């Protein structure tokens, strides 16, 4: 192949020239661990983490890329709808096969469809998105990044604002410490119990909604006197965002929903004092230290009884909306998704799925870490290389391709937890389970009006922000409002990312379990029932997922 196509690559990290053939591998991280021993010499491969290559150029002119990072989907989902879909079921991997093993026609058809189906999906992606093999993004988030960067570059003030609000090593470290993901937790009092008539509410596009509706730190972070923060806290947060390092003394959760917001992993707990945990959350503690935003502190002040508070560090930044060009791009995805949602036209279905993917990727690009450990492969050994934190921060801000403030990503998840907590407070002791943008609870009839009132306030927010899309029938669809998903006849949870539910009195059980394929989980528990859903239960076939 190399001779026929005149393939070769020369160069280093600074630049490469030559003629290359791109070879996509679905889950390159896995396959590379084997094939790296048999490849031609590599030229500055890019690793996003140890054992996770993103692009691997070779001197032979073959460049390996990861298609699972491009699509962010399983091969089964990537090839769905194409002439050569991934065939149903899996090969029997208990059979020992060597290079000399003659494959059966069925085994060959599995292999063929995997490759041909991926090629069809890649060709379709290139044609629809008007990229070519040279400039197509390497990851699913790359599409959104390019769209948003083009939009932001139209206004020179955005670059000035980006540089003006540059983080330093101290403020970036505070942001890293304050960063948390979604609120996922189960009420310990109902864990392991079979419940009936459990309702579910879901926030429409929660993370994009926060970007469009909320305010963010829009000026440089400046230190303020720590000992004055609590005296003027509610006045300060009207106009400014806060990054705080705080010590709480004699803190105890005092709400009936049992969703204590402080994560043990984000706290420094004094080993000489006692504390009580609730599945990774701090229920009570004599003393703990943590870093948080003013939004999280507001929730904590209304969730715990606290003996005293000591602020160790405090930084403030003026509140403001995200840049208009960025918000317009995010809303464009939401409008397209809303308009095409119920269309049956194949082209519309494709564009709907793409708009949904792009919308969901807008958050991911905002939390790209500035501090990274690079890896080099020398003699087939991964060698980490470290750069000083400030040097990495400087490199990030000096790059013309950088345009997003890391602290904005920190605030998106903080706002999302705040909004979810509003729903949790409504249902109180009837709370069962929450996961990032949804809440599940008992006795839904008691809370219908409260959710209507909450949605009315959220609709007003969306209207004021110009974040109201219209469906195919020209009906308004407000981003960030709660959608009623229905009522489960049966529900049981064993904790975060572990629950079963049914809509038909237990005839069919649906499973959401970290590390277990949904279809396999549904089949297994529909057959074995809720009695099989208990700690210690082993599913020998989980769908080859990793928890």
TORVEXFI-90477 format. One record per residue (C-alpha): x, y, z. Coordinates in nm, 3 decimals, always signed. Layout:
BEGIN
X | Y | Z
...
END
This chain:
BEGIN
+0.000 | +0.000 | +0.000
+0.280 | +0.238 | +0.089
+0.453 | +0.192 | -0.248
+0.133 | +0.200 | -0.453
+0.008 | +0.524 | -0.295
+0.351 | +0.681 | -0.240
+0.284 | +0.722 | +0.132
+0.533 | +0.886 | +0.366
+0.536 | +1.134 | +0.653
+0.829 | +1.339 | +0.777
+0.853 | +1.590 | +1.059
+0.792 | +1.627 | +1.430
+0.557 | +1.801 | +1.673
+0.630 | +2.136 | +1.508
+0.500 | +2.025 | +1.169
+0.465 | +1.727 | +0.938
+0.474 | +1.691 | +0.561
+0.408 | +1.407 | +0.322
+0.128 | +1.198 | +0.184
-0.085 | +1.001 | +0.427
-0.360 | +0.741 | +0.433
-0.601 | +0.785 | +0.727
-0.714 | +0.468 | +0.902
-0.997 | +0.503 | +1.154
-1.011 | +0.253 | +1.439
-1.317 | +0.230 | +1.661
-1.173 | +0.246 | +2.013
-0.814 | +0.308 | +1.915
-0.719 | +0.315 | +2.285
-0.786 | -0.060 | +2.304
-0.651 | -0.176 | +1.968
-0.335 | +0.034 | +1.989
-0.207 | -0.153 | +2.295
-0.167 | -0.461 | +2.078
-0.079 | -0.323 | +1.736
+0.181 | -0.069 | +1.858
+0.441 | -0.348 | +1.868
+0.400 | -0.407 | +1.493
+0.368 | -0.053 | +1.358
+0.630 | +0.145 | +1.165
+0.807 | +0.418 | +1.365
+0.564 | +0.675 | +1.507
+0.585 | +1.049 | +1.447
+0.472 | +1.254 | +1.748
+0.151 | +1.065 | +1.833
-0.103 | +1.262 | +2.033
-0.218 | +1.107 | +2.360
-0.497 | +1.270 | +2.562
-0.410 | +1.043 | +2.855
-0.200 | +0.739 | +2.925
-0.309 | +0.457 | +2.692
-0.548 | +0.696 | +2.510
-0.409 | +0.787 | +2.166
-0.615 | +1.029 | +1.961
-0.404 | +1.040 | +1.645
-0.102 | +0.823 | +1.559
+0.102 | +0.918 | +1.248
+0.363 | +0.669 | +1.124
+0.664 | +0.711 | +0.895
+0.496 | +0.468 | +0.653
+0.236 | +0.734 | +0.581
-0.052 | +0.565 | +0.761
-0.225 | +0.780 | +1.022
-0.446 | +0.612 | +1.280
-0.738 | +0.806 | +1.426
-1.006 | +0.708 | +1.678
-1.358 | +0.699 | +1.535
-1.516 | +0.635 | +1.875
-1.382 | +0.974 | +1.987
-1.516 | +1.129 | +1.665
-1.870 | +0.993 | +1.706
-1.875 | +0.947 | +2.084
-2.095 | +0.639 | +2.028
-2.065 | +0.263 | +2.025
-2.005 | +0.099 | +1.686
-2.358 | -0.040 | +1.700
-2.506 | +0.311 | +1.728
-2.266 | +0.460 | +1.473
-2.363 | +0.209 | +1.200
-2.736 | +0.203 | +1.279
-2.943 | +0.289 | +0.972
-2.661 | +0.227 | +0.722
-2.664 | -0.062 | +0.469
-2.409 | -0.257 | +0.671
-2.517 | -0.220 | +1.033
-2.323 | -0.396 | +1.304
-2.478 | -0.742 | +1.319
-2.693 | -0.827 | +1.619
-2.529 | -1.014 | +1.905
-2.158 | -1.077 | +1.953
-1.916 | -1.340 | +1.843
-1.824 | -1.610 | +2.094
-1.500 | -1.470 | +2.233
-1.444 | -1.779 | +2.444
-1.316 | -1.952 | +2.131
-0.939 | -1.922 | +2.098
-0.850 | -1.783 | +1.756
-0.504 | -1.737 | +1.609
-0.393 | -1.579 | +1.280
-0.413 | -1.928 | +1.131
-0.773 | -1.985 | +1.241
-1.011 | -2.011 | +0.947
-1.314 | -1.795 | +1.012
-1.664 | -1.919 | +0.940
-1.888 | -1.726 | +0.696
-2.085 | -1.588 | +0.994
-1.767 | -1.470 | +1.164
-1.647 | -1.311 | +0.842
-1.979 | -1.131 | +0.797
-1.947 | -0.981 | +1.147
-1.598 | -0.854 | +1.065
-1.705 | -0.721 | +0.725
-2.006 | -0.530 | +0.856
-1.801 | -0.374 | +1.135
-1.556 | -0.227 | +0.884
-1.793 | -0.152 | +0.597
-2.055 | +0.000 | +0.827
-1.798 | +0.230 | +0.988
-1.674 | +0.337 | +0.644
-2.032 | +0.421 | +0.540
-2.087 | +0.626 | +0.855
-1.761 | +0.816 | +0.805
-1.839 | +0.892 | +0.441
-2.185 | +1.012 | +0.542
-2.039 | +1.237 | +0.811
-1.793 | +1.393 | +0.566
-2.062 | +1.459 | +0.306
-2.319 | +1.605 | +0.547
-2.082 | +1.824 | +0.746
-1.883 | +1.948 | +0.444
-1.546 | +1.854 | +0.590
-1.275 | +1.656 | +0.418
-1.040 | +1.397 | +0.561
-0.773 | +1.663 | +0.621
-0.978 | +1.908 | +0.829
-1.248 | +1.696 | +0.994
-1.238 | +1.743 | +1.374
-1.072 | +1.469 | +1.576
-1.346 | +1.451 | +1.841
-1.721 | +1.509 | +1.867
-1.657 | +1.824 | +2.072
-1.431 | +1.957 | +1.796
-1.730 | +2.036 | +1.573
-1.885 | +2.261 | +1.836
-1.552 | +2.420 | +1.916
-1.498 | +2.519 | +1.553
-1.852 | +2.656 | +1.519
-1.826 | +2.860 | +1.837
-1.476 | +2.981 | +1.759
-1.584 | +3.110 | +1.418
-1.876 | +3.291 | +1.579
-1.664 | +3.439 | +1.858
-1.395 | +3.557 | +1.614
-1.650 | +3.780 | +1.439
-1.630 | +4.016 | +1.736
-1.273 | +4.130 | +1.822
-1.392 | +4.230 | +2.170
-1.430 | +3.863 | +2.261
-1.056 | +3.802 | +2.226
-0.981 | +4.109 | +2.437
-1.227 | +3.990 | +2.702
-1.076 | +3.641 | +2.698
-0.724 | +3.774 | +2.758
-0.843 | +4.029 | +3.012
-0.996 | +3.755 | +3.230
-0.691 | +3.529 | +3.211
-0.660 | +3.290 | +3.504
-0.332 | +3.254 | +3.690
-0.202 | +2.947 | +3.873
-0.386 | +3.042 | +4.195
-0.727 | +3.120 | +4.045
-0.711 | +2.823 | +3.810
-0.632 | +2.591 | +4.101
-0.929 | +2.734 | +4.290
-1.151 | +2.672 | +3.987
-1.028 | +2.313 | +3.963
-1.102 | +2.258 | +4.331
-1.446 | +2.419 | +4.301
-1.543 | +2.217 | +3.995
-1.803 | +1.943 | +4.042
-2.021 | +1.747 | +3.803
-2.392 | +1.678 | +3.822
-2.583 | +1.598 | +4.140
-2.649 | +1.222 | +4.135
-2.781 | +1.070 | +4.456
-3.045 | +0.843 | +4.608
-3.246 | +0.894 | +4.925
-3.086 | +0.653 | +5.172
-3.422 | +0.592 | +5.342
-3.574 | +0.432 | +5.031
-3.266 | +0.257 | +4.891
-3.333 | -0.110 | +4.823
-3.710 | -0.073 | +4.861
-3.959 | -0.141 | +4.583
-4.165 | +0.176 | +4.535
-4.478 | +0.241 | +4.332
-4.612 | +0.543 | +4.141
-4.282 | +0.729 | +4.122
-4.287 | +1.038 | +3.898
-3.996 | +1.185 | +3.706
-3.923 | +1.545 | +3.603
-3.644 | +1.630 | +3.359
-3.480 | +1.967 | +3.283
-3.486 | +2.042 | +2.911
-3.122 | +2.071 | +2.794
-2.996 | +2.160 | +3.140
-2.632 | +2.254 | +3.074
-2.703 | +2.456 | +2.756
-2.988 | +2.624 | +2.946
-2.753 | +2.746 | +3.218
-2.522 | +2.890 | +2.951
-2.809 | +3.086 | +2.799
-3.005 | +3.189 | +3.108
-2.756 | +3.250 | +3.387
-2.480 | +3.496 | +3.475
-2.109 | +3.416 | +3.490
-1.780 | +3.569 | +3.608
-1.699 | +3.820 | +3.334
-1.419 | +4.028 | +3.485
-1.076 | +3.927 | +3.621
-1.085 | +3.740 | +3.951
-0.962 | +3.977 | +4.224
-0.887 | +3.891 | +4.587
-1.117 | +4.047 | +4.847
-1.089 | +4.052 | +5.229
-1.187 | +3.702 | +5.341
-1.310 | +3.805 | +5.683
-1.576 | +4.037 | +5.537
-1.738 | +3.793 | +5.292
-1.998 | +3.641 | +5.524
-2.096 | +3.982 | +5.665
-2.195 | +4.109 | +5.318
-2.248 | +3.778 | +5.134
-2.603 | +3.839 | +5.008
-2.519 | +4.192 | +4.894
-2.201 | +4.085 | +4.715
-2.360 | +3.804 | +4.514
-2.617 | +4.040 | +4.361
-2.347 | +4.182 | +4.135
-2.043 | +3.954 | +4.173
-1.946 | +3.590 | +4.153
-1.727 | +3.443 | +4.426
-1.461 | +3.173 | +4.443
-1.412 | +3.071 | +4.804
-1.200 | +2.838 | +5.012
-1.402 | +2.774 | +5.325
-1.382 | +2.587 | +5.656
-1.710 | +2.473 | +5.815
-1.733 | +2.379 | +6.181
-2.004 | +2.156 | +6.332
-2.202 | +2.118 | +6.013
-2.506 | +1.889 | +5.988
-2.759 | +1.834 | +5.710
-3.106 | +1.944 | +5.818
-3.340 | +1.882 | +5.522
-3.585 | +1.592 | +5.483
-3.481 | +1.490 | +5.128
-3.144 | +1.337 | +5.229
-2.950 | +1.485 | +4.936
-2.661 | +1.648 | +5.121
-2.474 | +1.855 | +4.857
-2.117 | +1.836 | +4.993
-1.913 | +1.557 | +4.832
-1.655 | +1.380 | +5.046
-1.418 | +1.373 | +4.747
-1.423 | +1.755 | +4.734
-1.365 | +1.808 | +5.105
-1.064 | +1.794 | +5.333
-1.193 | +1.626 | +5.647
-1.004 | +1.658 | +5.976
-0.906 | +1.302 | +6.070
-0.895 | +1.400 | +6.436
-1.268 | +1.481 | +6.429
-1.575 | +1.272 | +6.348
-1.797 | +1.288 | +6.043
-2.088 | +1.091 | +5.895
-2.105 | +1.003 | +5.527
-2.406 | +0.919 | +5.310
-2.279 | +0.731 | +5.004
-1.999 | +0.976 | +4.928
-2.174 | +1.283 | +5.068
-2.103 | +1.466 | +5.394
-2.407 | +1.431 | +5.621
-2.232 | +1.586 | +5.921
-1.880 | +1.683 | +6.027
-1.710 | +1.860 | +6.311
-1.471 | +2.029 | +6.070
-1.419 | +2.029 | +5.694
-1.251 | +2.244 | +5.433
-1.367 | +2.284 | +5.074
-1.357 | +2.517 | +4.774
-1.678 | +2.636 | +4.611
-1.867 | +2.907 | +4.426
-2.117 | +3.143 | +4.584
-2.396 | +2.937 | +4.422
-2.288 | +2.624 | +4.607
-2.240 | +2.817 | +4.929
-2.593 | +2.955 | +4.897
-2.729 | +2.598 | +4.873
-2.518 | +2.483 | +5.168
-2.635 | +2.770 | +5.388
-2.995 | +2.661 | +5.322
-2.926 | +2.288 | +5.368
-2.705 | +2.251 | +5.677
-2.706 | +2.377 | +6.031
-2.358 | +2.526 | +6.073
-2.177 | +2.612 | +6.395
-1.941 | +2.862 | +6.233
-1.773 | +2.944 | +5.901
-1.420 | +3.064 | +5.829
-1.331 | +3.197 | +5.483
-0.966 | +3.123 | +5.402
-0.953 | +3.273 | +5.052
-1.198 | +3.485 | +4.854
-1.194 | +3.610 | +4.494
-1.468 | +3.810 | +4.322
-1.562 | +3.873 | +3.959
-1.837 | +4.092 | +3.815
-2.146 | +3.907 | +3.697
-2.251 | +3.913 | +3.334
-2.390 | +3.712 | +3.046
-2.171 | +3.494 | +2.829
-2.065 | +3.657 | +2.499
-2.360 | +3.708 | +2.266
-2.196 | +3.520 | +1.977
-2.144 | +3.214 | +2.195
-2.503 | +3.220 | +2.320
-2.637 | +3.261 | +1.967
-2.448 | +2.951 | +1.850
-2.574 | +2.740 | +2.141
-2.930 | +2.858 | +2.083
-2.900 | +2.779 | +1.710
-2.844 | +2.412 | +1.800
-3.139 | +2.416 | +2.040
-3.371 | +2.577 | +1.785
-3.273 | +2.323 | +1.517
-3.321 | +2.032 | +1.757
-3.664 | +2.165 | +1.861
-3.786 | +2.227 | +1.505
-3.686 | +1.884 | +1.372
-3.773 | +1.678 | +1.679
-4.079 | +1.491 | +1.546
-4.000 | +1.495 | +1.175
-3.997 | +1.161 | +0.990
-3.796 | +1.286 | +0.693
-3.459 | +1.101 | +0.683
-3.263 | +1.422 | +0.622
-3.444 | +1.595 | +0.910
-3.380 | +1.296 | +1.138
-3.008 | +1.316 | +1.059
-2.999 | +1.692 | +1.122
-3.198 | +1.650 | +1.445
-2.953 | +1.393 | +1.579
-2.657 | +1.610 | +1.480
-2.811 | +1.919 | +1.643
-2.872 | +1.717 | +1.960
-2.511 | +1.594 | +1.961
-2.374 | +1.943 | +1.905
-2.598 | +2.095 | +2.172
-2.489 | +1.835 | +2.426
-2.123 | +1.898 | +2.341
-2.132 | +2.271 | +2.414
-2.063 | +2.214 | +2.782
-1.774 | +1.973 | +2.729
-1.564 | +2.226 | +2.542
-1.592 | +2.471 | +2.834
-1.428 | +2.240 | +3.087
-1.116 | +2.147 | +2.892
-0.840 | +2.128 | +3.149
-0.550 | +2.365 | +3.111
-0.317 | +2.147 | +3.318
-0.241 | +1.824 | +3.140
+0.017 | +1.553 | +3.157
+0.155 | +1.471 | +2.812
+0.273 | +1.121 | +2.729
+0.543 | +1.007 | +2.492
+0.592 | +0.652 | +2.372
+0.958 | +0.553 | +2.389
+1.052 | +0.193 | +2.319
+0.686 | +0.102 | +2.375
+0.692 | +0.253 | +2.723
+0.464 | +0.544 | +2.816
+0.672 | +0.829 | +2.955
+0.485 | +1.119 | +3.122
+0.614 | +1.470 | +3.062
+0.523 | +1.756 | +3.292
+0.527 | +2.131 | +3.241
+0.490 | +2.394 | +3.514
+0.127 | +2.495 | +3.566
+0.181 | +2.862 | +3.483
+0.361 | +2.767 | +3.161
+0.065 | +2.554 | +3.054
-0.176 | +2.836 | +3.136
+0.035 | +3.083 | +2.937
+0.046 | +2.846 | +2.639
-0.332 | +2.812 | +2.651
-0.397 | +3.185 | +2.648
-0.129 | +3.254 | +2.386
-0.292 | +3.011 | +2.144
-0.527 | +3.174 | +1.890
-0.743 | +2.860 | +1.899
-0.825 | +2.917 | +2.268
-1.130 | +3.131 | +2.337
-1.318 | +2.984 | +2.637
-1.283 | +3.069 | +3.006
-1.250 | +2.756 | +3.222
-1.438 | +2.918 | +3.510
-1.749 | +2.942 | +3.290
-1.763 | +2.563 | +3.273
-1.732 | +2.548 | +3.652
-2.033 | +2.778 | +3.680
-2.248 | +2.583 | +3.433
-2.246 | +2.273 | +3.656
-2.286 | +2.488 | +3.966
-2.597 | +2.652 | +3.822
-2.732 | +2.314 | +3.707
-2.704 | +2.174 | +4.060
-2.875 | +2.487 | +4.192
-3.169 | +2.446 | +3.954
-3.202 | +2.075 | +4.029
-3.202 | +2.151 | +4.400
-3.508 | +2.373 | +4.354
-3.704 | +2.066 | +4.242
-3.561 | +1.855 | +4.524
-3.675 | +2.114 | +4.776
-4.028 | +2.102 | +4.632
-4.071 | +1.727 | +4.691
-3.883 | +1.714 | +5.024
-3.924 | +1.381 | +5.204
-4.089 | +1.228 | +4.894
-3.760 | +1.258 | +4.706
-3.631 | +0.925 | +4.571
-3.347 | +0.984 | +4.326
-3.177 | +1.251 | +4.114
-2.924 | +1.245 | +3.831
-2.780 | +1.572 | +3.694
-3.099 | +1.701 | +3.525
-3.380 | +1.480 | +3.656
-3.557 | +1.417 | +3.984
-3.778 | +1.121 | +4.079
-4.029 | +1.139 | +4.364
-4.337 | +0.989 | +4.528
-4.693 | +1.128 | +4.544
-4.671 | +1.340 | +4.226
-5.025 | +1.473 | +4.266
-4.909 | +1.676 | +4.568
-4.656 | +1.875 | +4.367
-4.826 | +1.952 | +4.034
-4.891 | +2.318 | +4.116
-4.544 | +2.371 | +4.266
-4.379 | +2.250 | +3.945
-4.612 | +2.469 | +3.738
-4.506 | +2.769 | +3.946
-4.138 | +2.676 | +3.911
-4.176 | +2.639 | +3.534
-4.348 | +2.978 | +3.512
-4.039 | +3.138 | +3.668
-3.808 | +2.944 | +3.436
-4.014 | +3.042 | +3.132
-3.976 | +3.405 | +3.231
-3.599 | +3.355 | +3.249
-3.598 | +3.201 | +2.901
-3.812 | +3.483 | +2.759
-3.584 | +3.750 | +2.907
-3.282 | +3.572 | +2.759
-3.441 | +3.526 | +2.417
-3.405 | +3.150 | +2.460
-3.747 | +3.036 | +2.338
-3.749 | +2.799 | +2.041
-4.051 | +2.699 | +1.831
-4.150 | +2.350 | +1.724
-4.282 | +2.243 | +1.385
-4.632 | +2.363 | +1.485
-4.495 | +2.702 | +1.596
-4.553 | +2.627 | +1.965
-4.301 | +2.789 | +2.203
-4.054 | +2.553 | +2.373
-3.868 | +2.707 | +2.666
-3.517 | +2.585 | +2.734
-3.440 | +2.488 | +3.093
-3.796 | +2.414 | +3.206
-3.903 | +2.089 | +3.372
-4.064 | +1.826 | +3.150
-4.290 | +1.569 | +3.317
-4.160 | +1.231 | +3.197
-4.447 | +1.027 | +3.335
-4.497 | +0.796 | +3.629
-4.330 | +0.461 | +3.690
-4.558 | +0.191 | +3.828
-4.251 | +0.040 | +3.997
-3.912 | +0.182 | +4.093
-3.612 | +0.064 | +4.293
-3.266 | +0.212 | +4.342
-2.951 | +0.084 | +4.513
-2.772 | +0.419 | +4.493
-2.620 | +0.651 | +4.233
-2.636 | +0.518 | +3.876
-2.820 | +0.204 | +3.989
-3.195 | +0.183 | +3.943
-3.474 | -0.021 | +3.782
-3.816 | +0.100 | +3.676
-4.129 | -0.026 | +3.503
-4.425 | +0.137 | +3.332
-4.641 | -0.178 | +3.322
-4.653 | -0.314 | +3.677
-4.329 | -0.509 | +3.647
-4.391 | -0.690 | +3.318
-4.094 | -0.514 | +3.158
-3.811 | -0.379 | +3.373
-3.584 | -0.105 | +3.241
-3.235 | -0.080 | +3.391
-2.999 | +0.214 | +3.437
-2.687 | +0.065 | +3.593
-2.336 | +0.200 | +3.551
-2.134 | -0.053 | +3.352
-2.435 | -0.251 | +3.226
-2.574 | -0.224 | +2.874
-2.935 | -0.100 | +2.895
-3.074 | -0.370 | +2.667
-2.891 | -0.648 | +2.849
-3.000 | -0.506 | +3.185
-3.361 | -0.493 | +3.065
-3.352 | -0.854 | +2.946
-3.187 | -0.984 | +3.262
-3.409 | -0.811 | +3.518
-3.729 | -0.859 | +3.320
-3.652 | -1.230 | +3.342
-3.535 | -1.236 | +3.706
-3.744 | -0.955 | +3.854
-3.677 | -0.695 | +4.125
-3.571 | -0.970 | +4.368
-3.248 | -1.013 | +4.171
-3.166 | -0.643 | +4.205
-2.958 | -0.640 | +4.520
-2.604 | -0.567 | +4.637
-2.367 | -0.845 | +4.538
-2.566 | -0.952 | +4.231
-2.331 | -1.046 | +3.946
-2.418 | -1.002 | +3.579
-2.163 | -1.213 | +3.396
-2.261 | -1.050 | +3.065
-2.287 | -0.675 | +3.118
-2.244 | -0.572 | +2.754
-1.869 | -0.519 | +2.789
-1.912 | -0.173 | +2.939
-1.686 | -0.018 | +3.200
-1.835 | +0.142 | +3.509
END
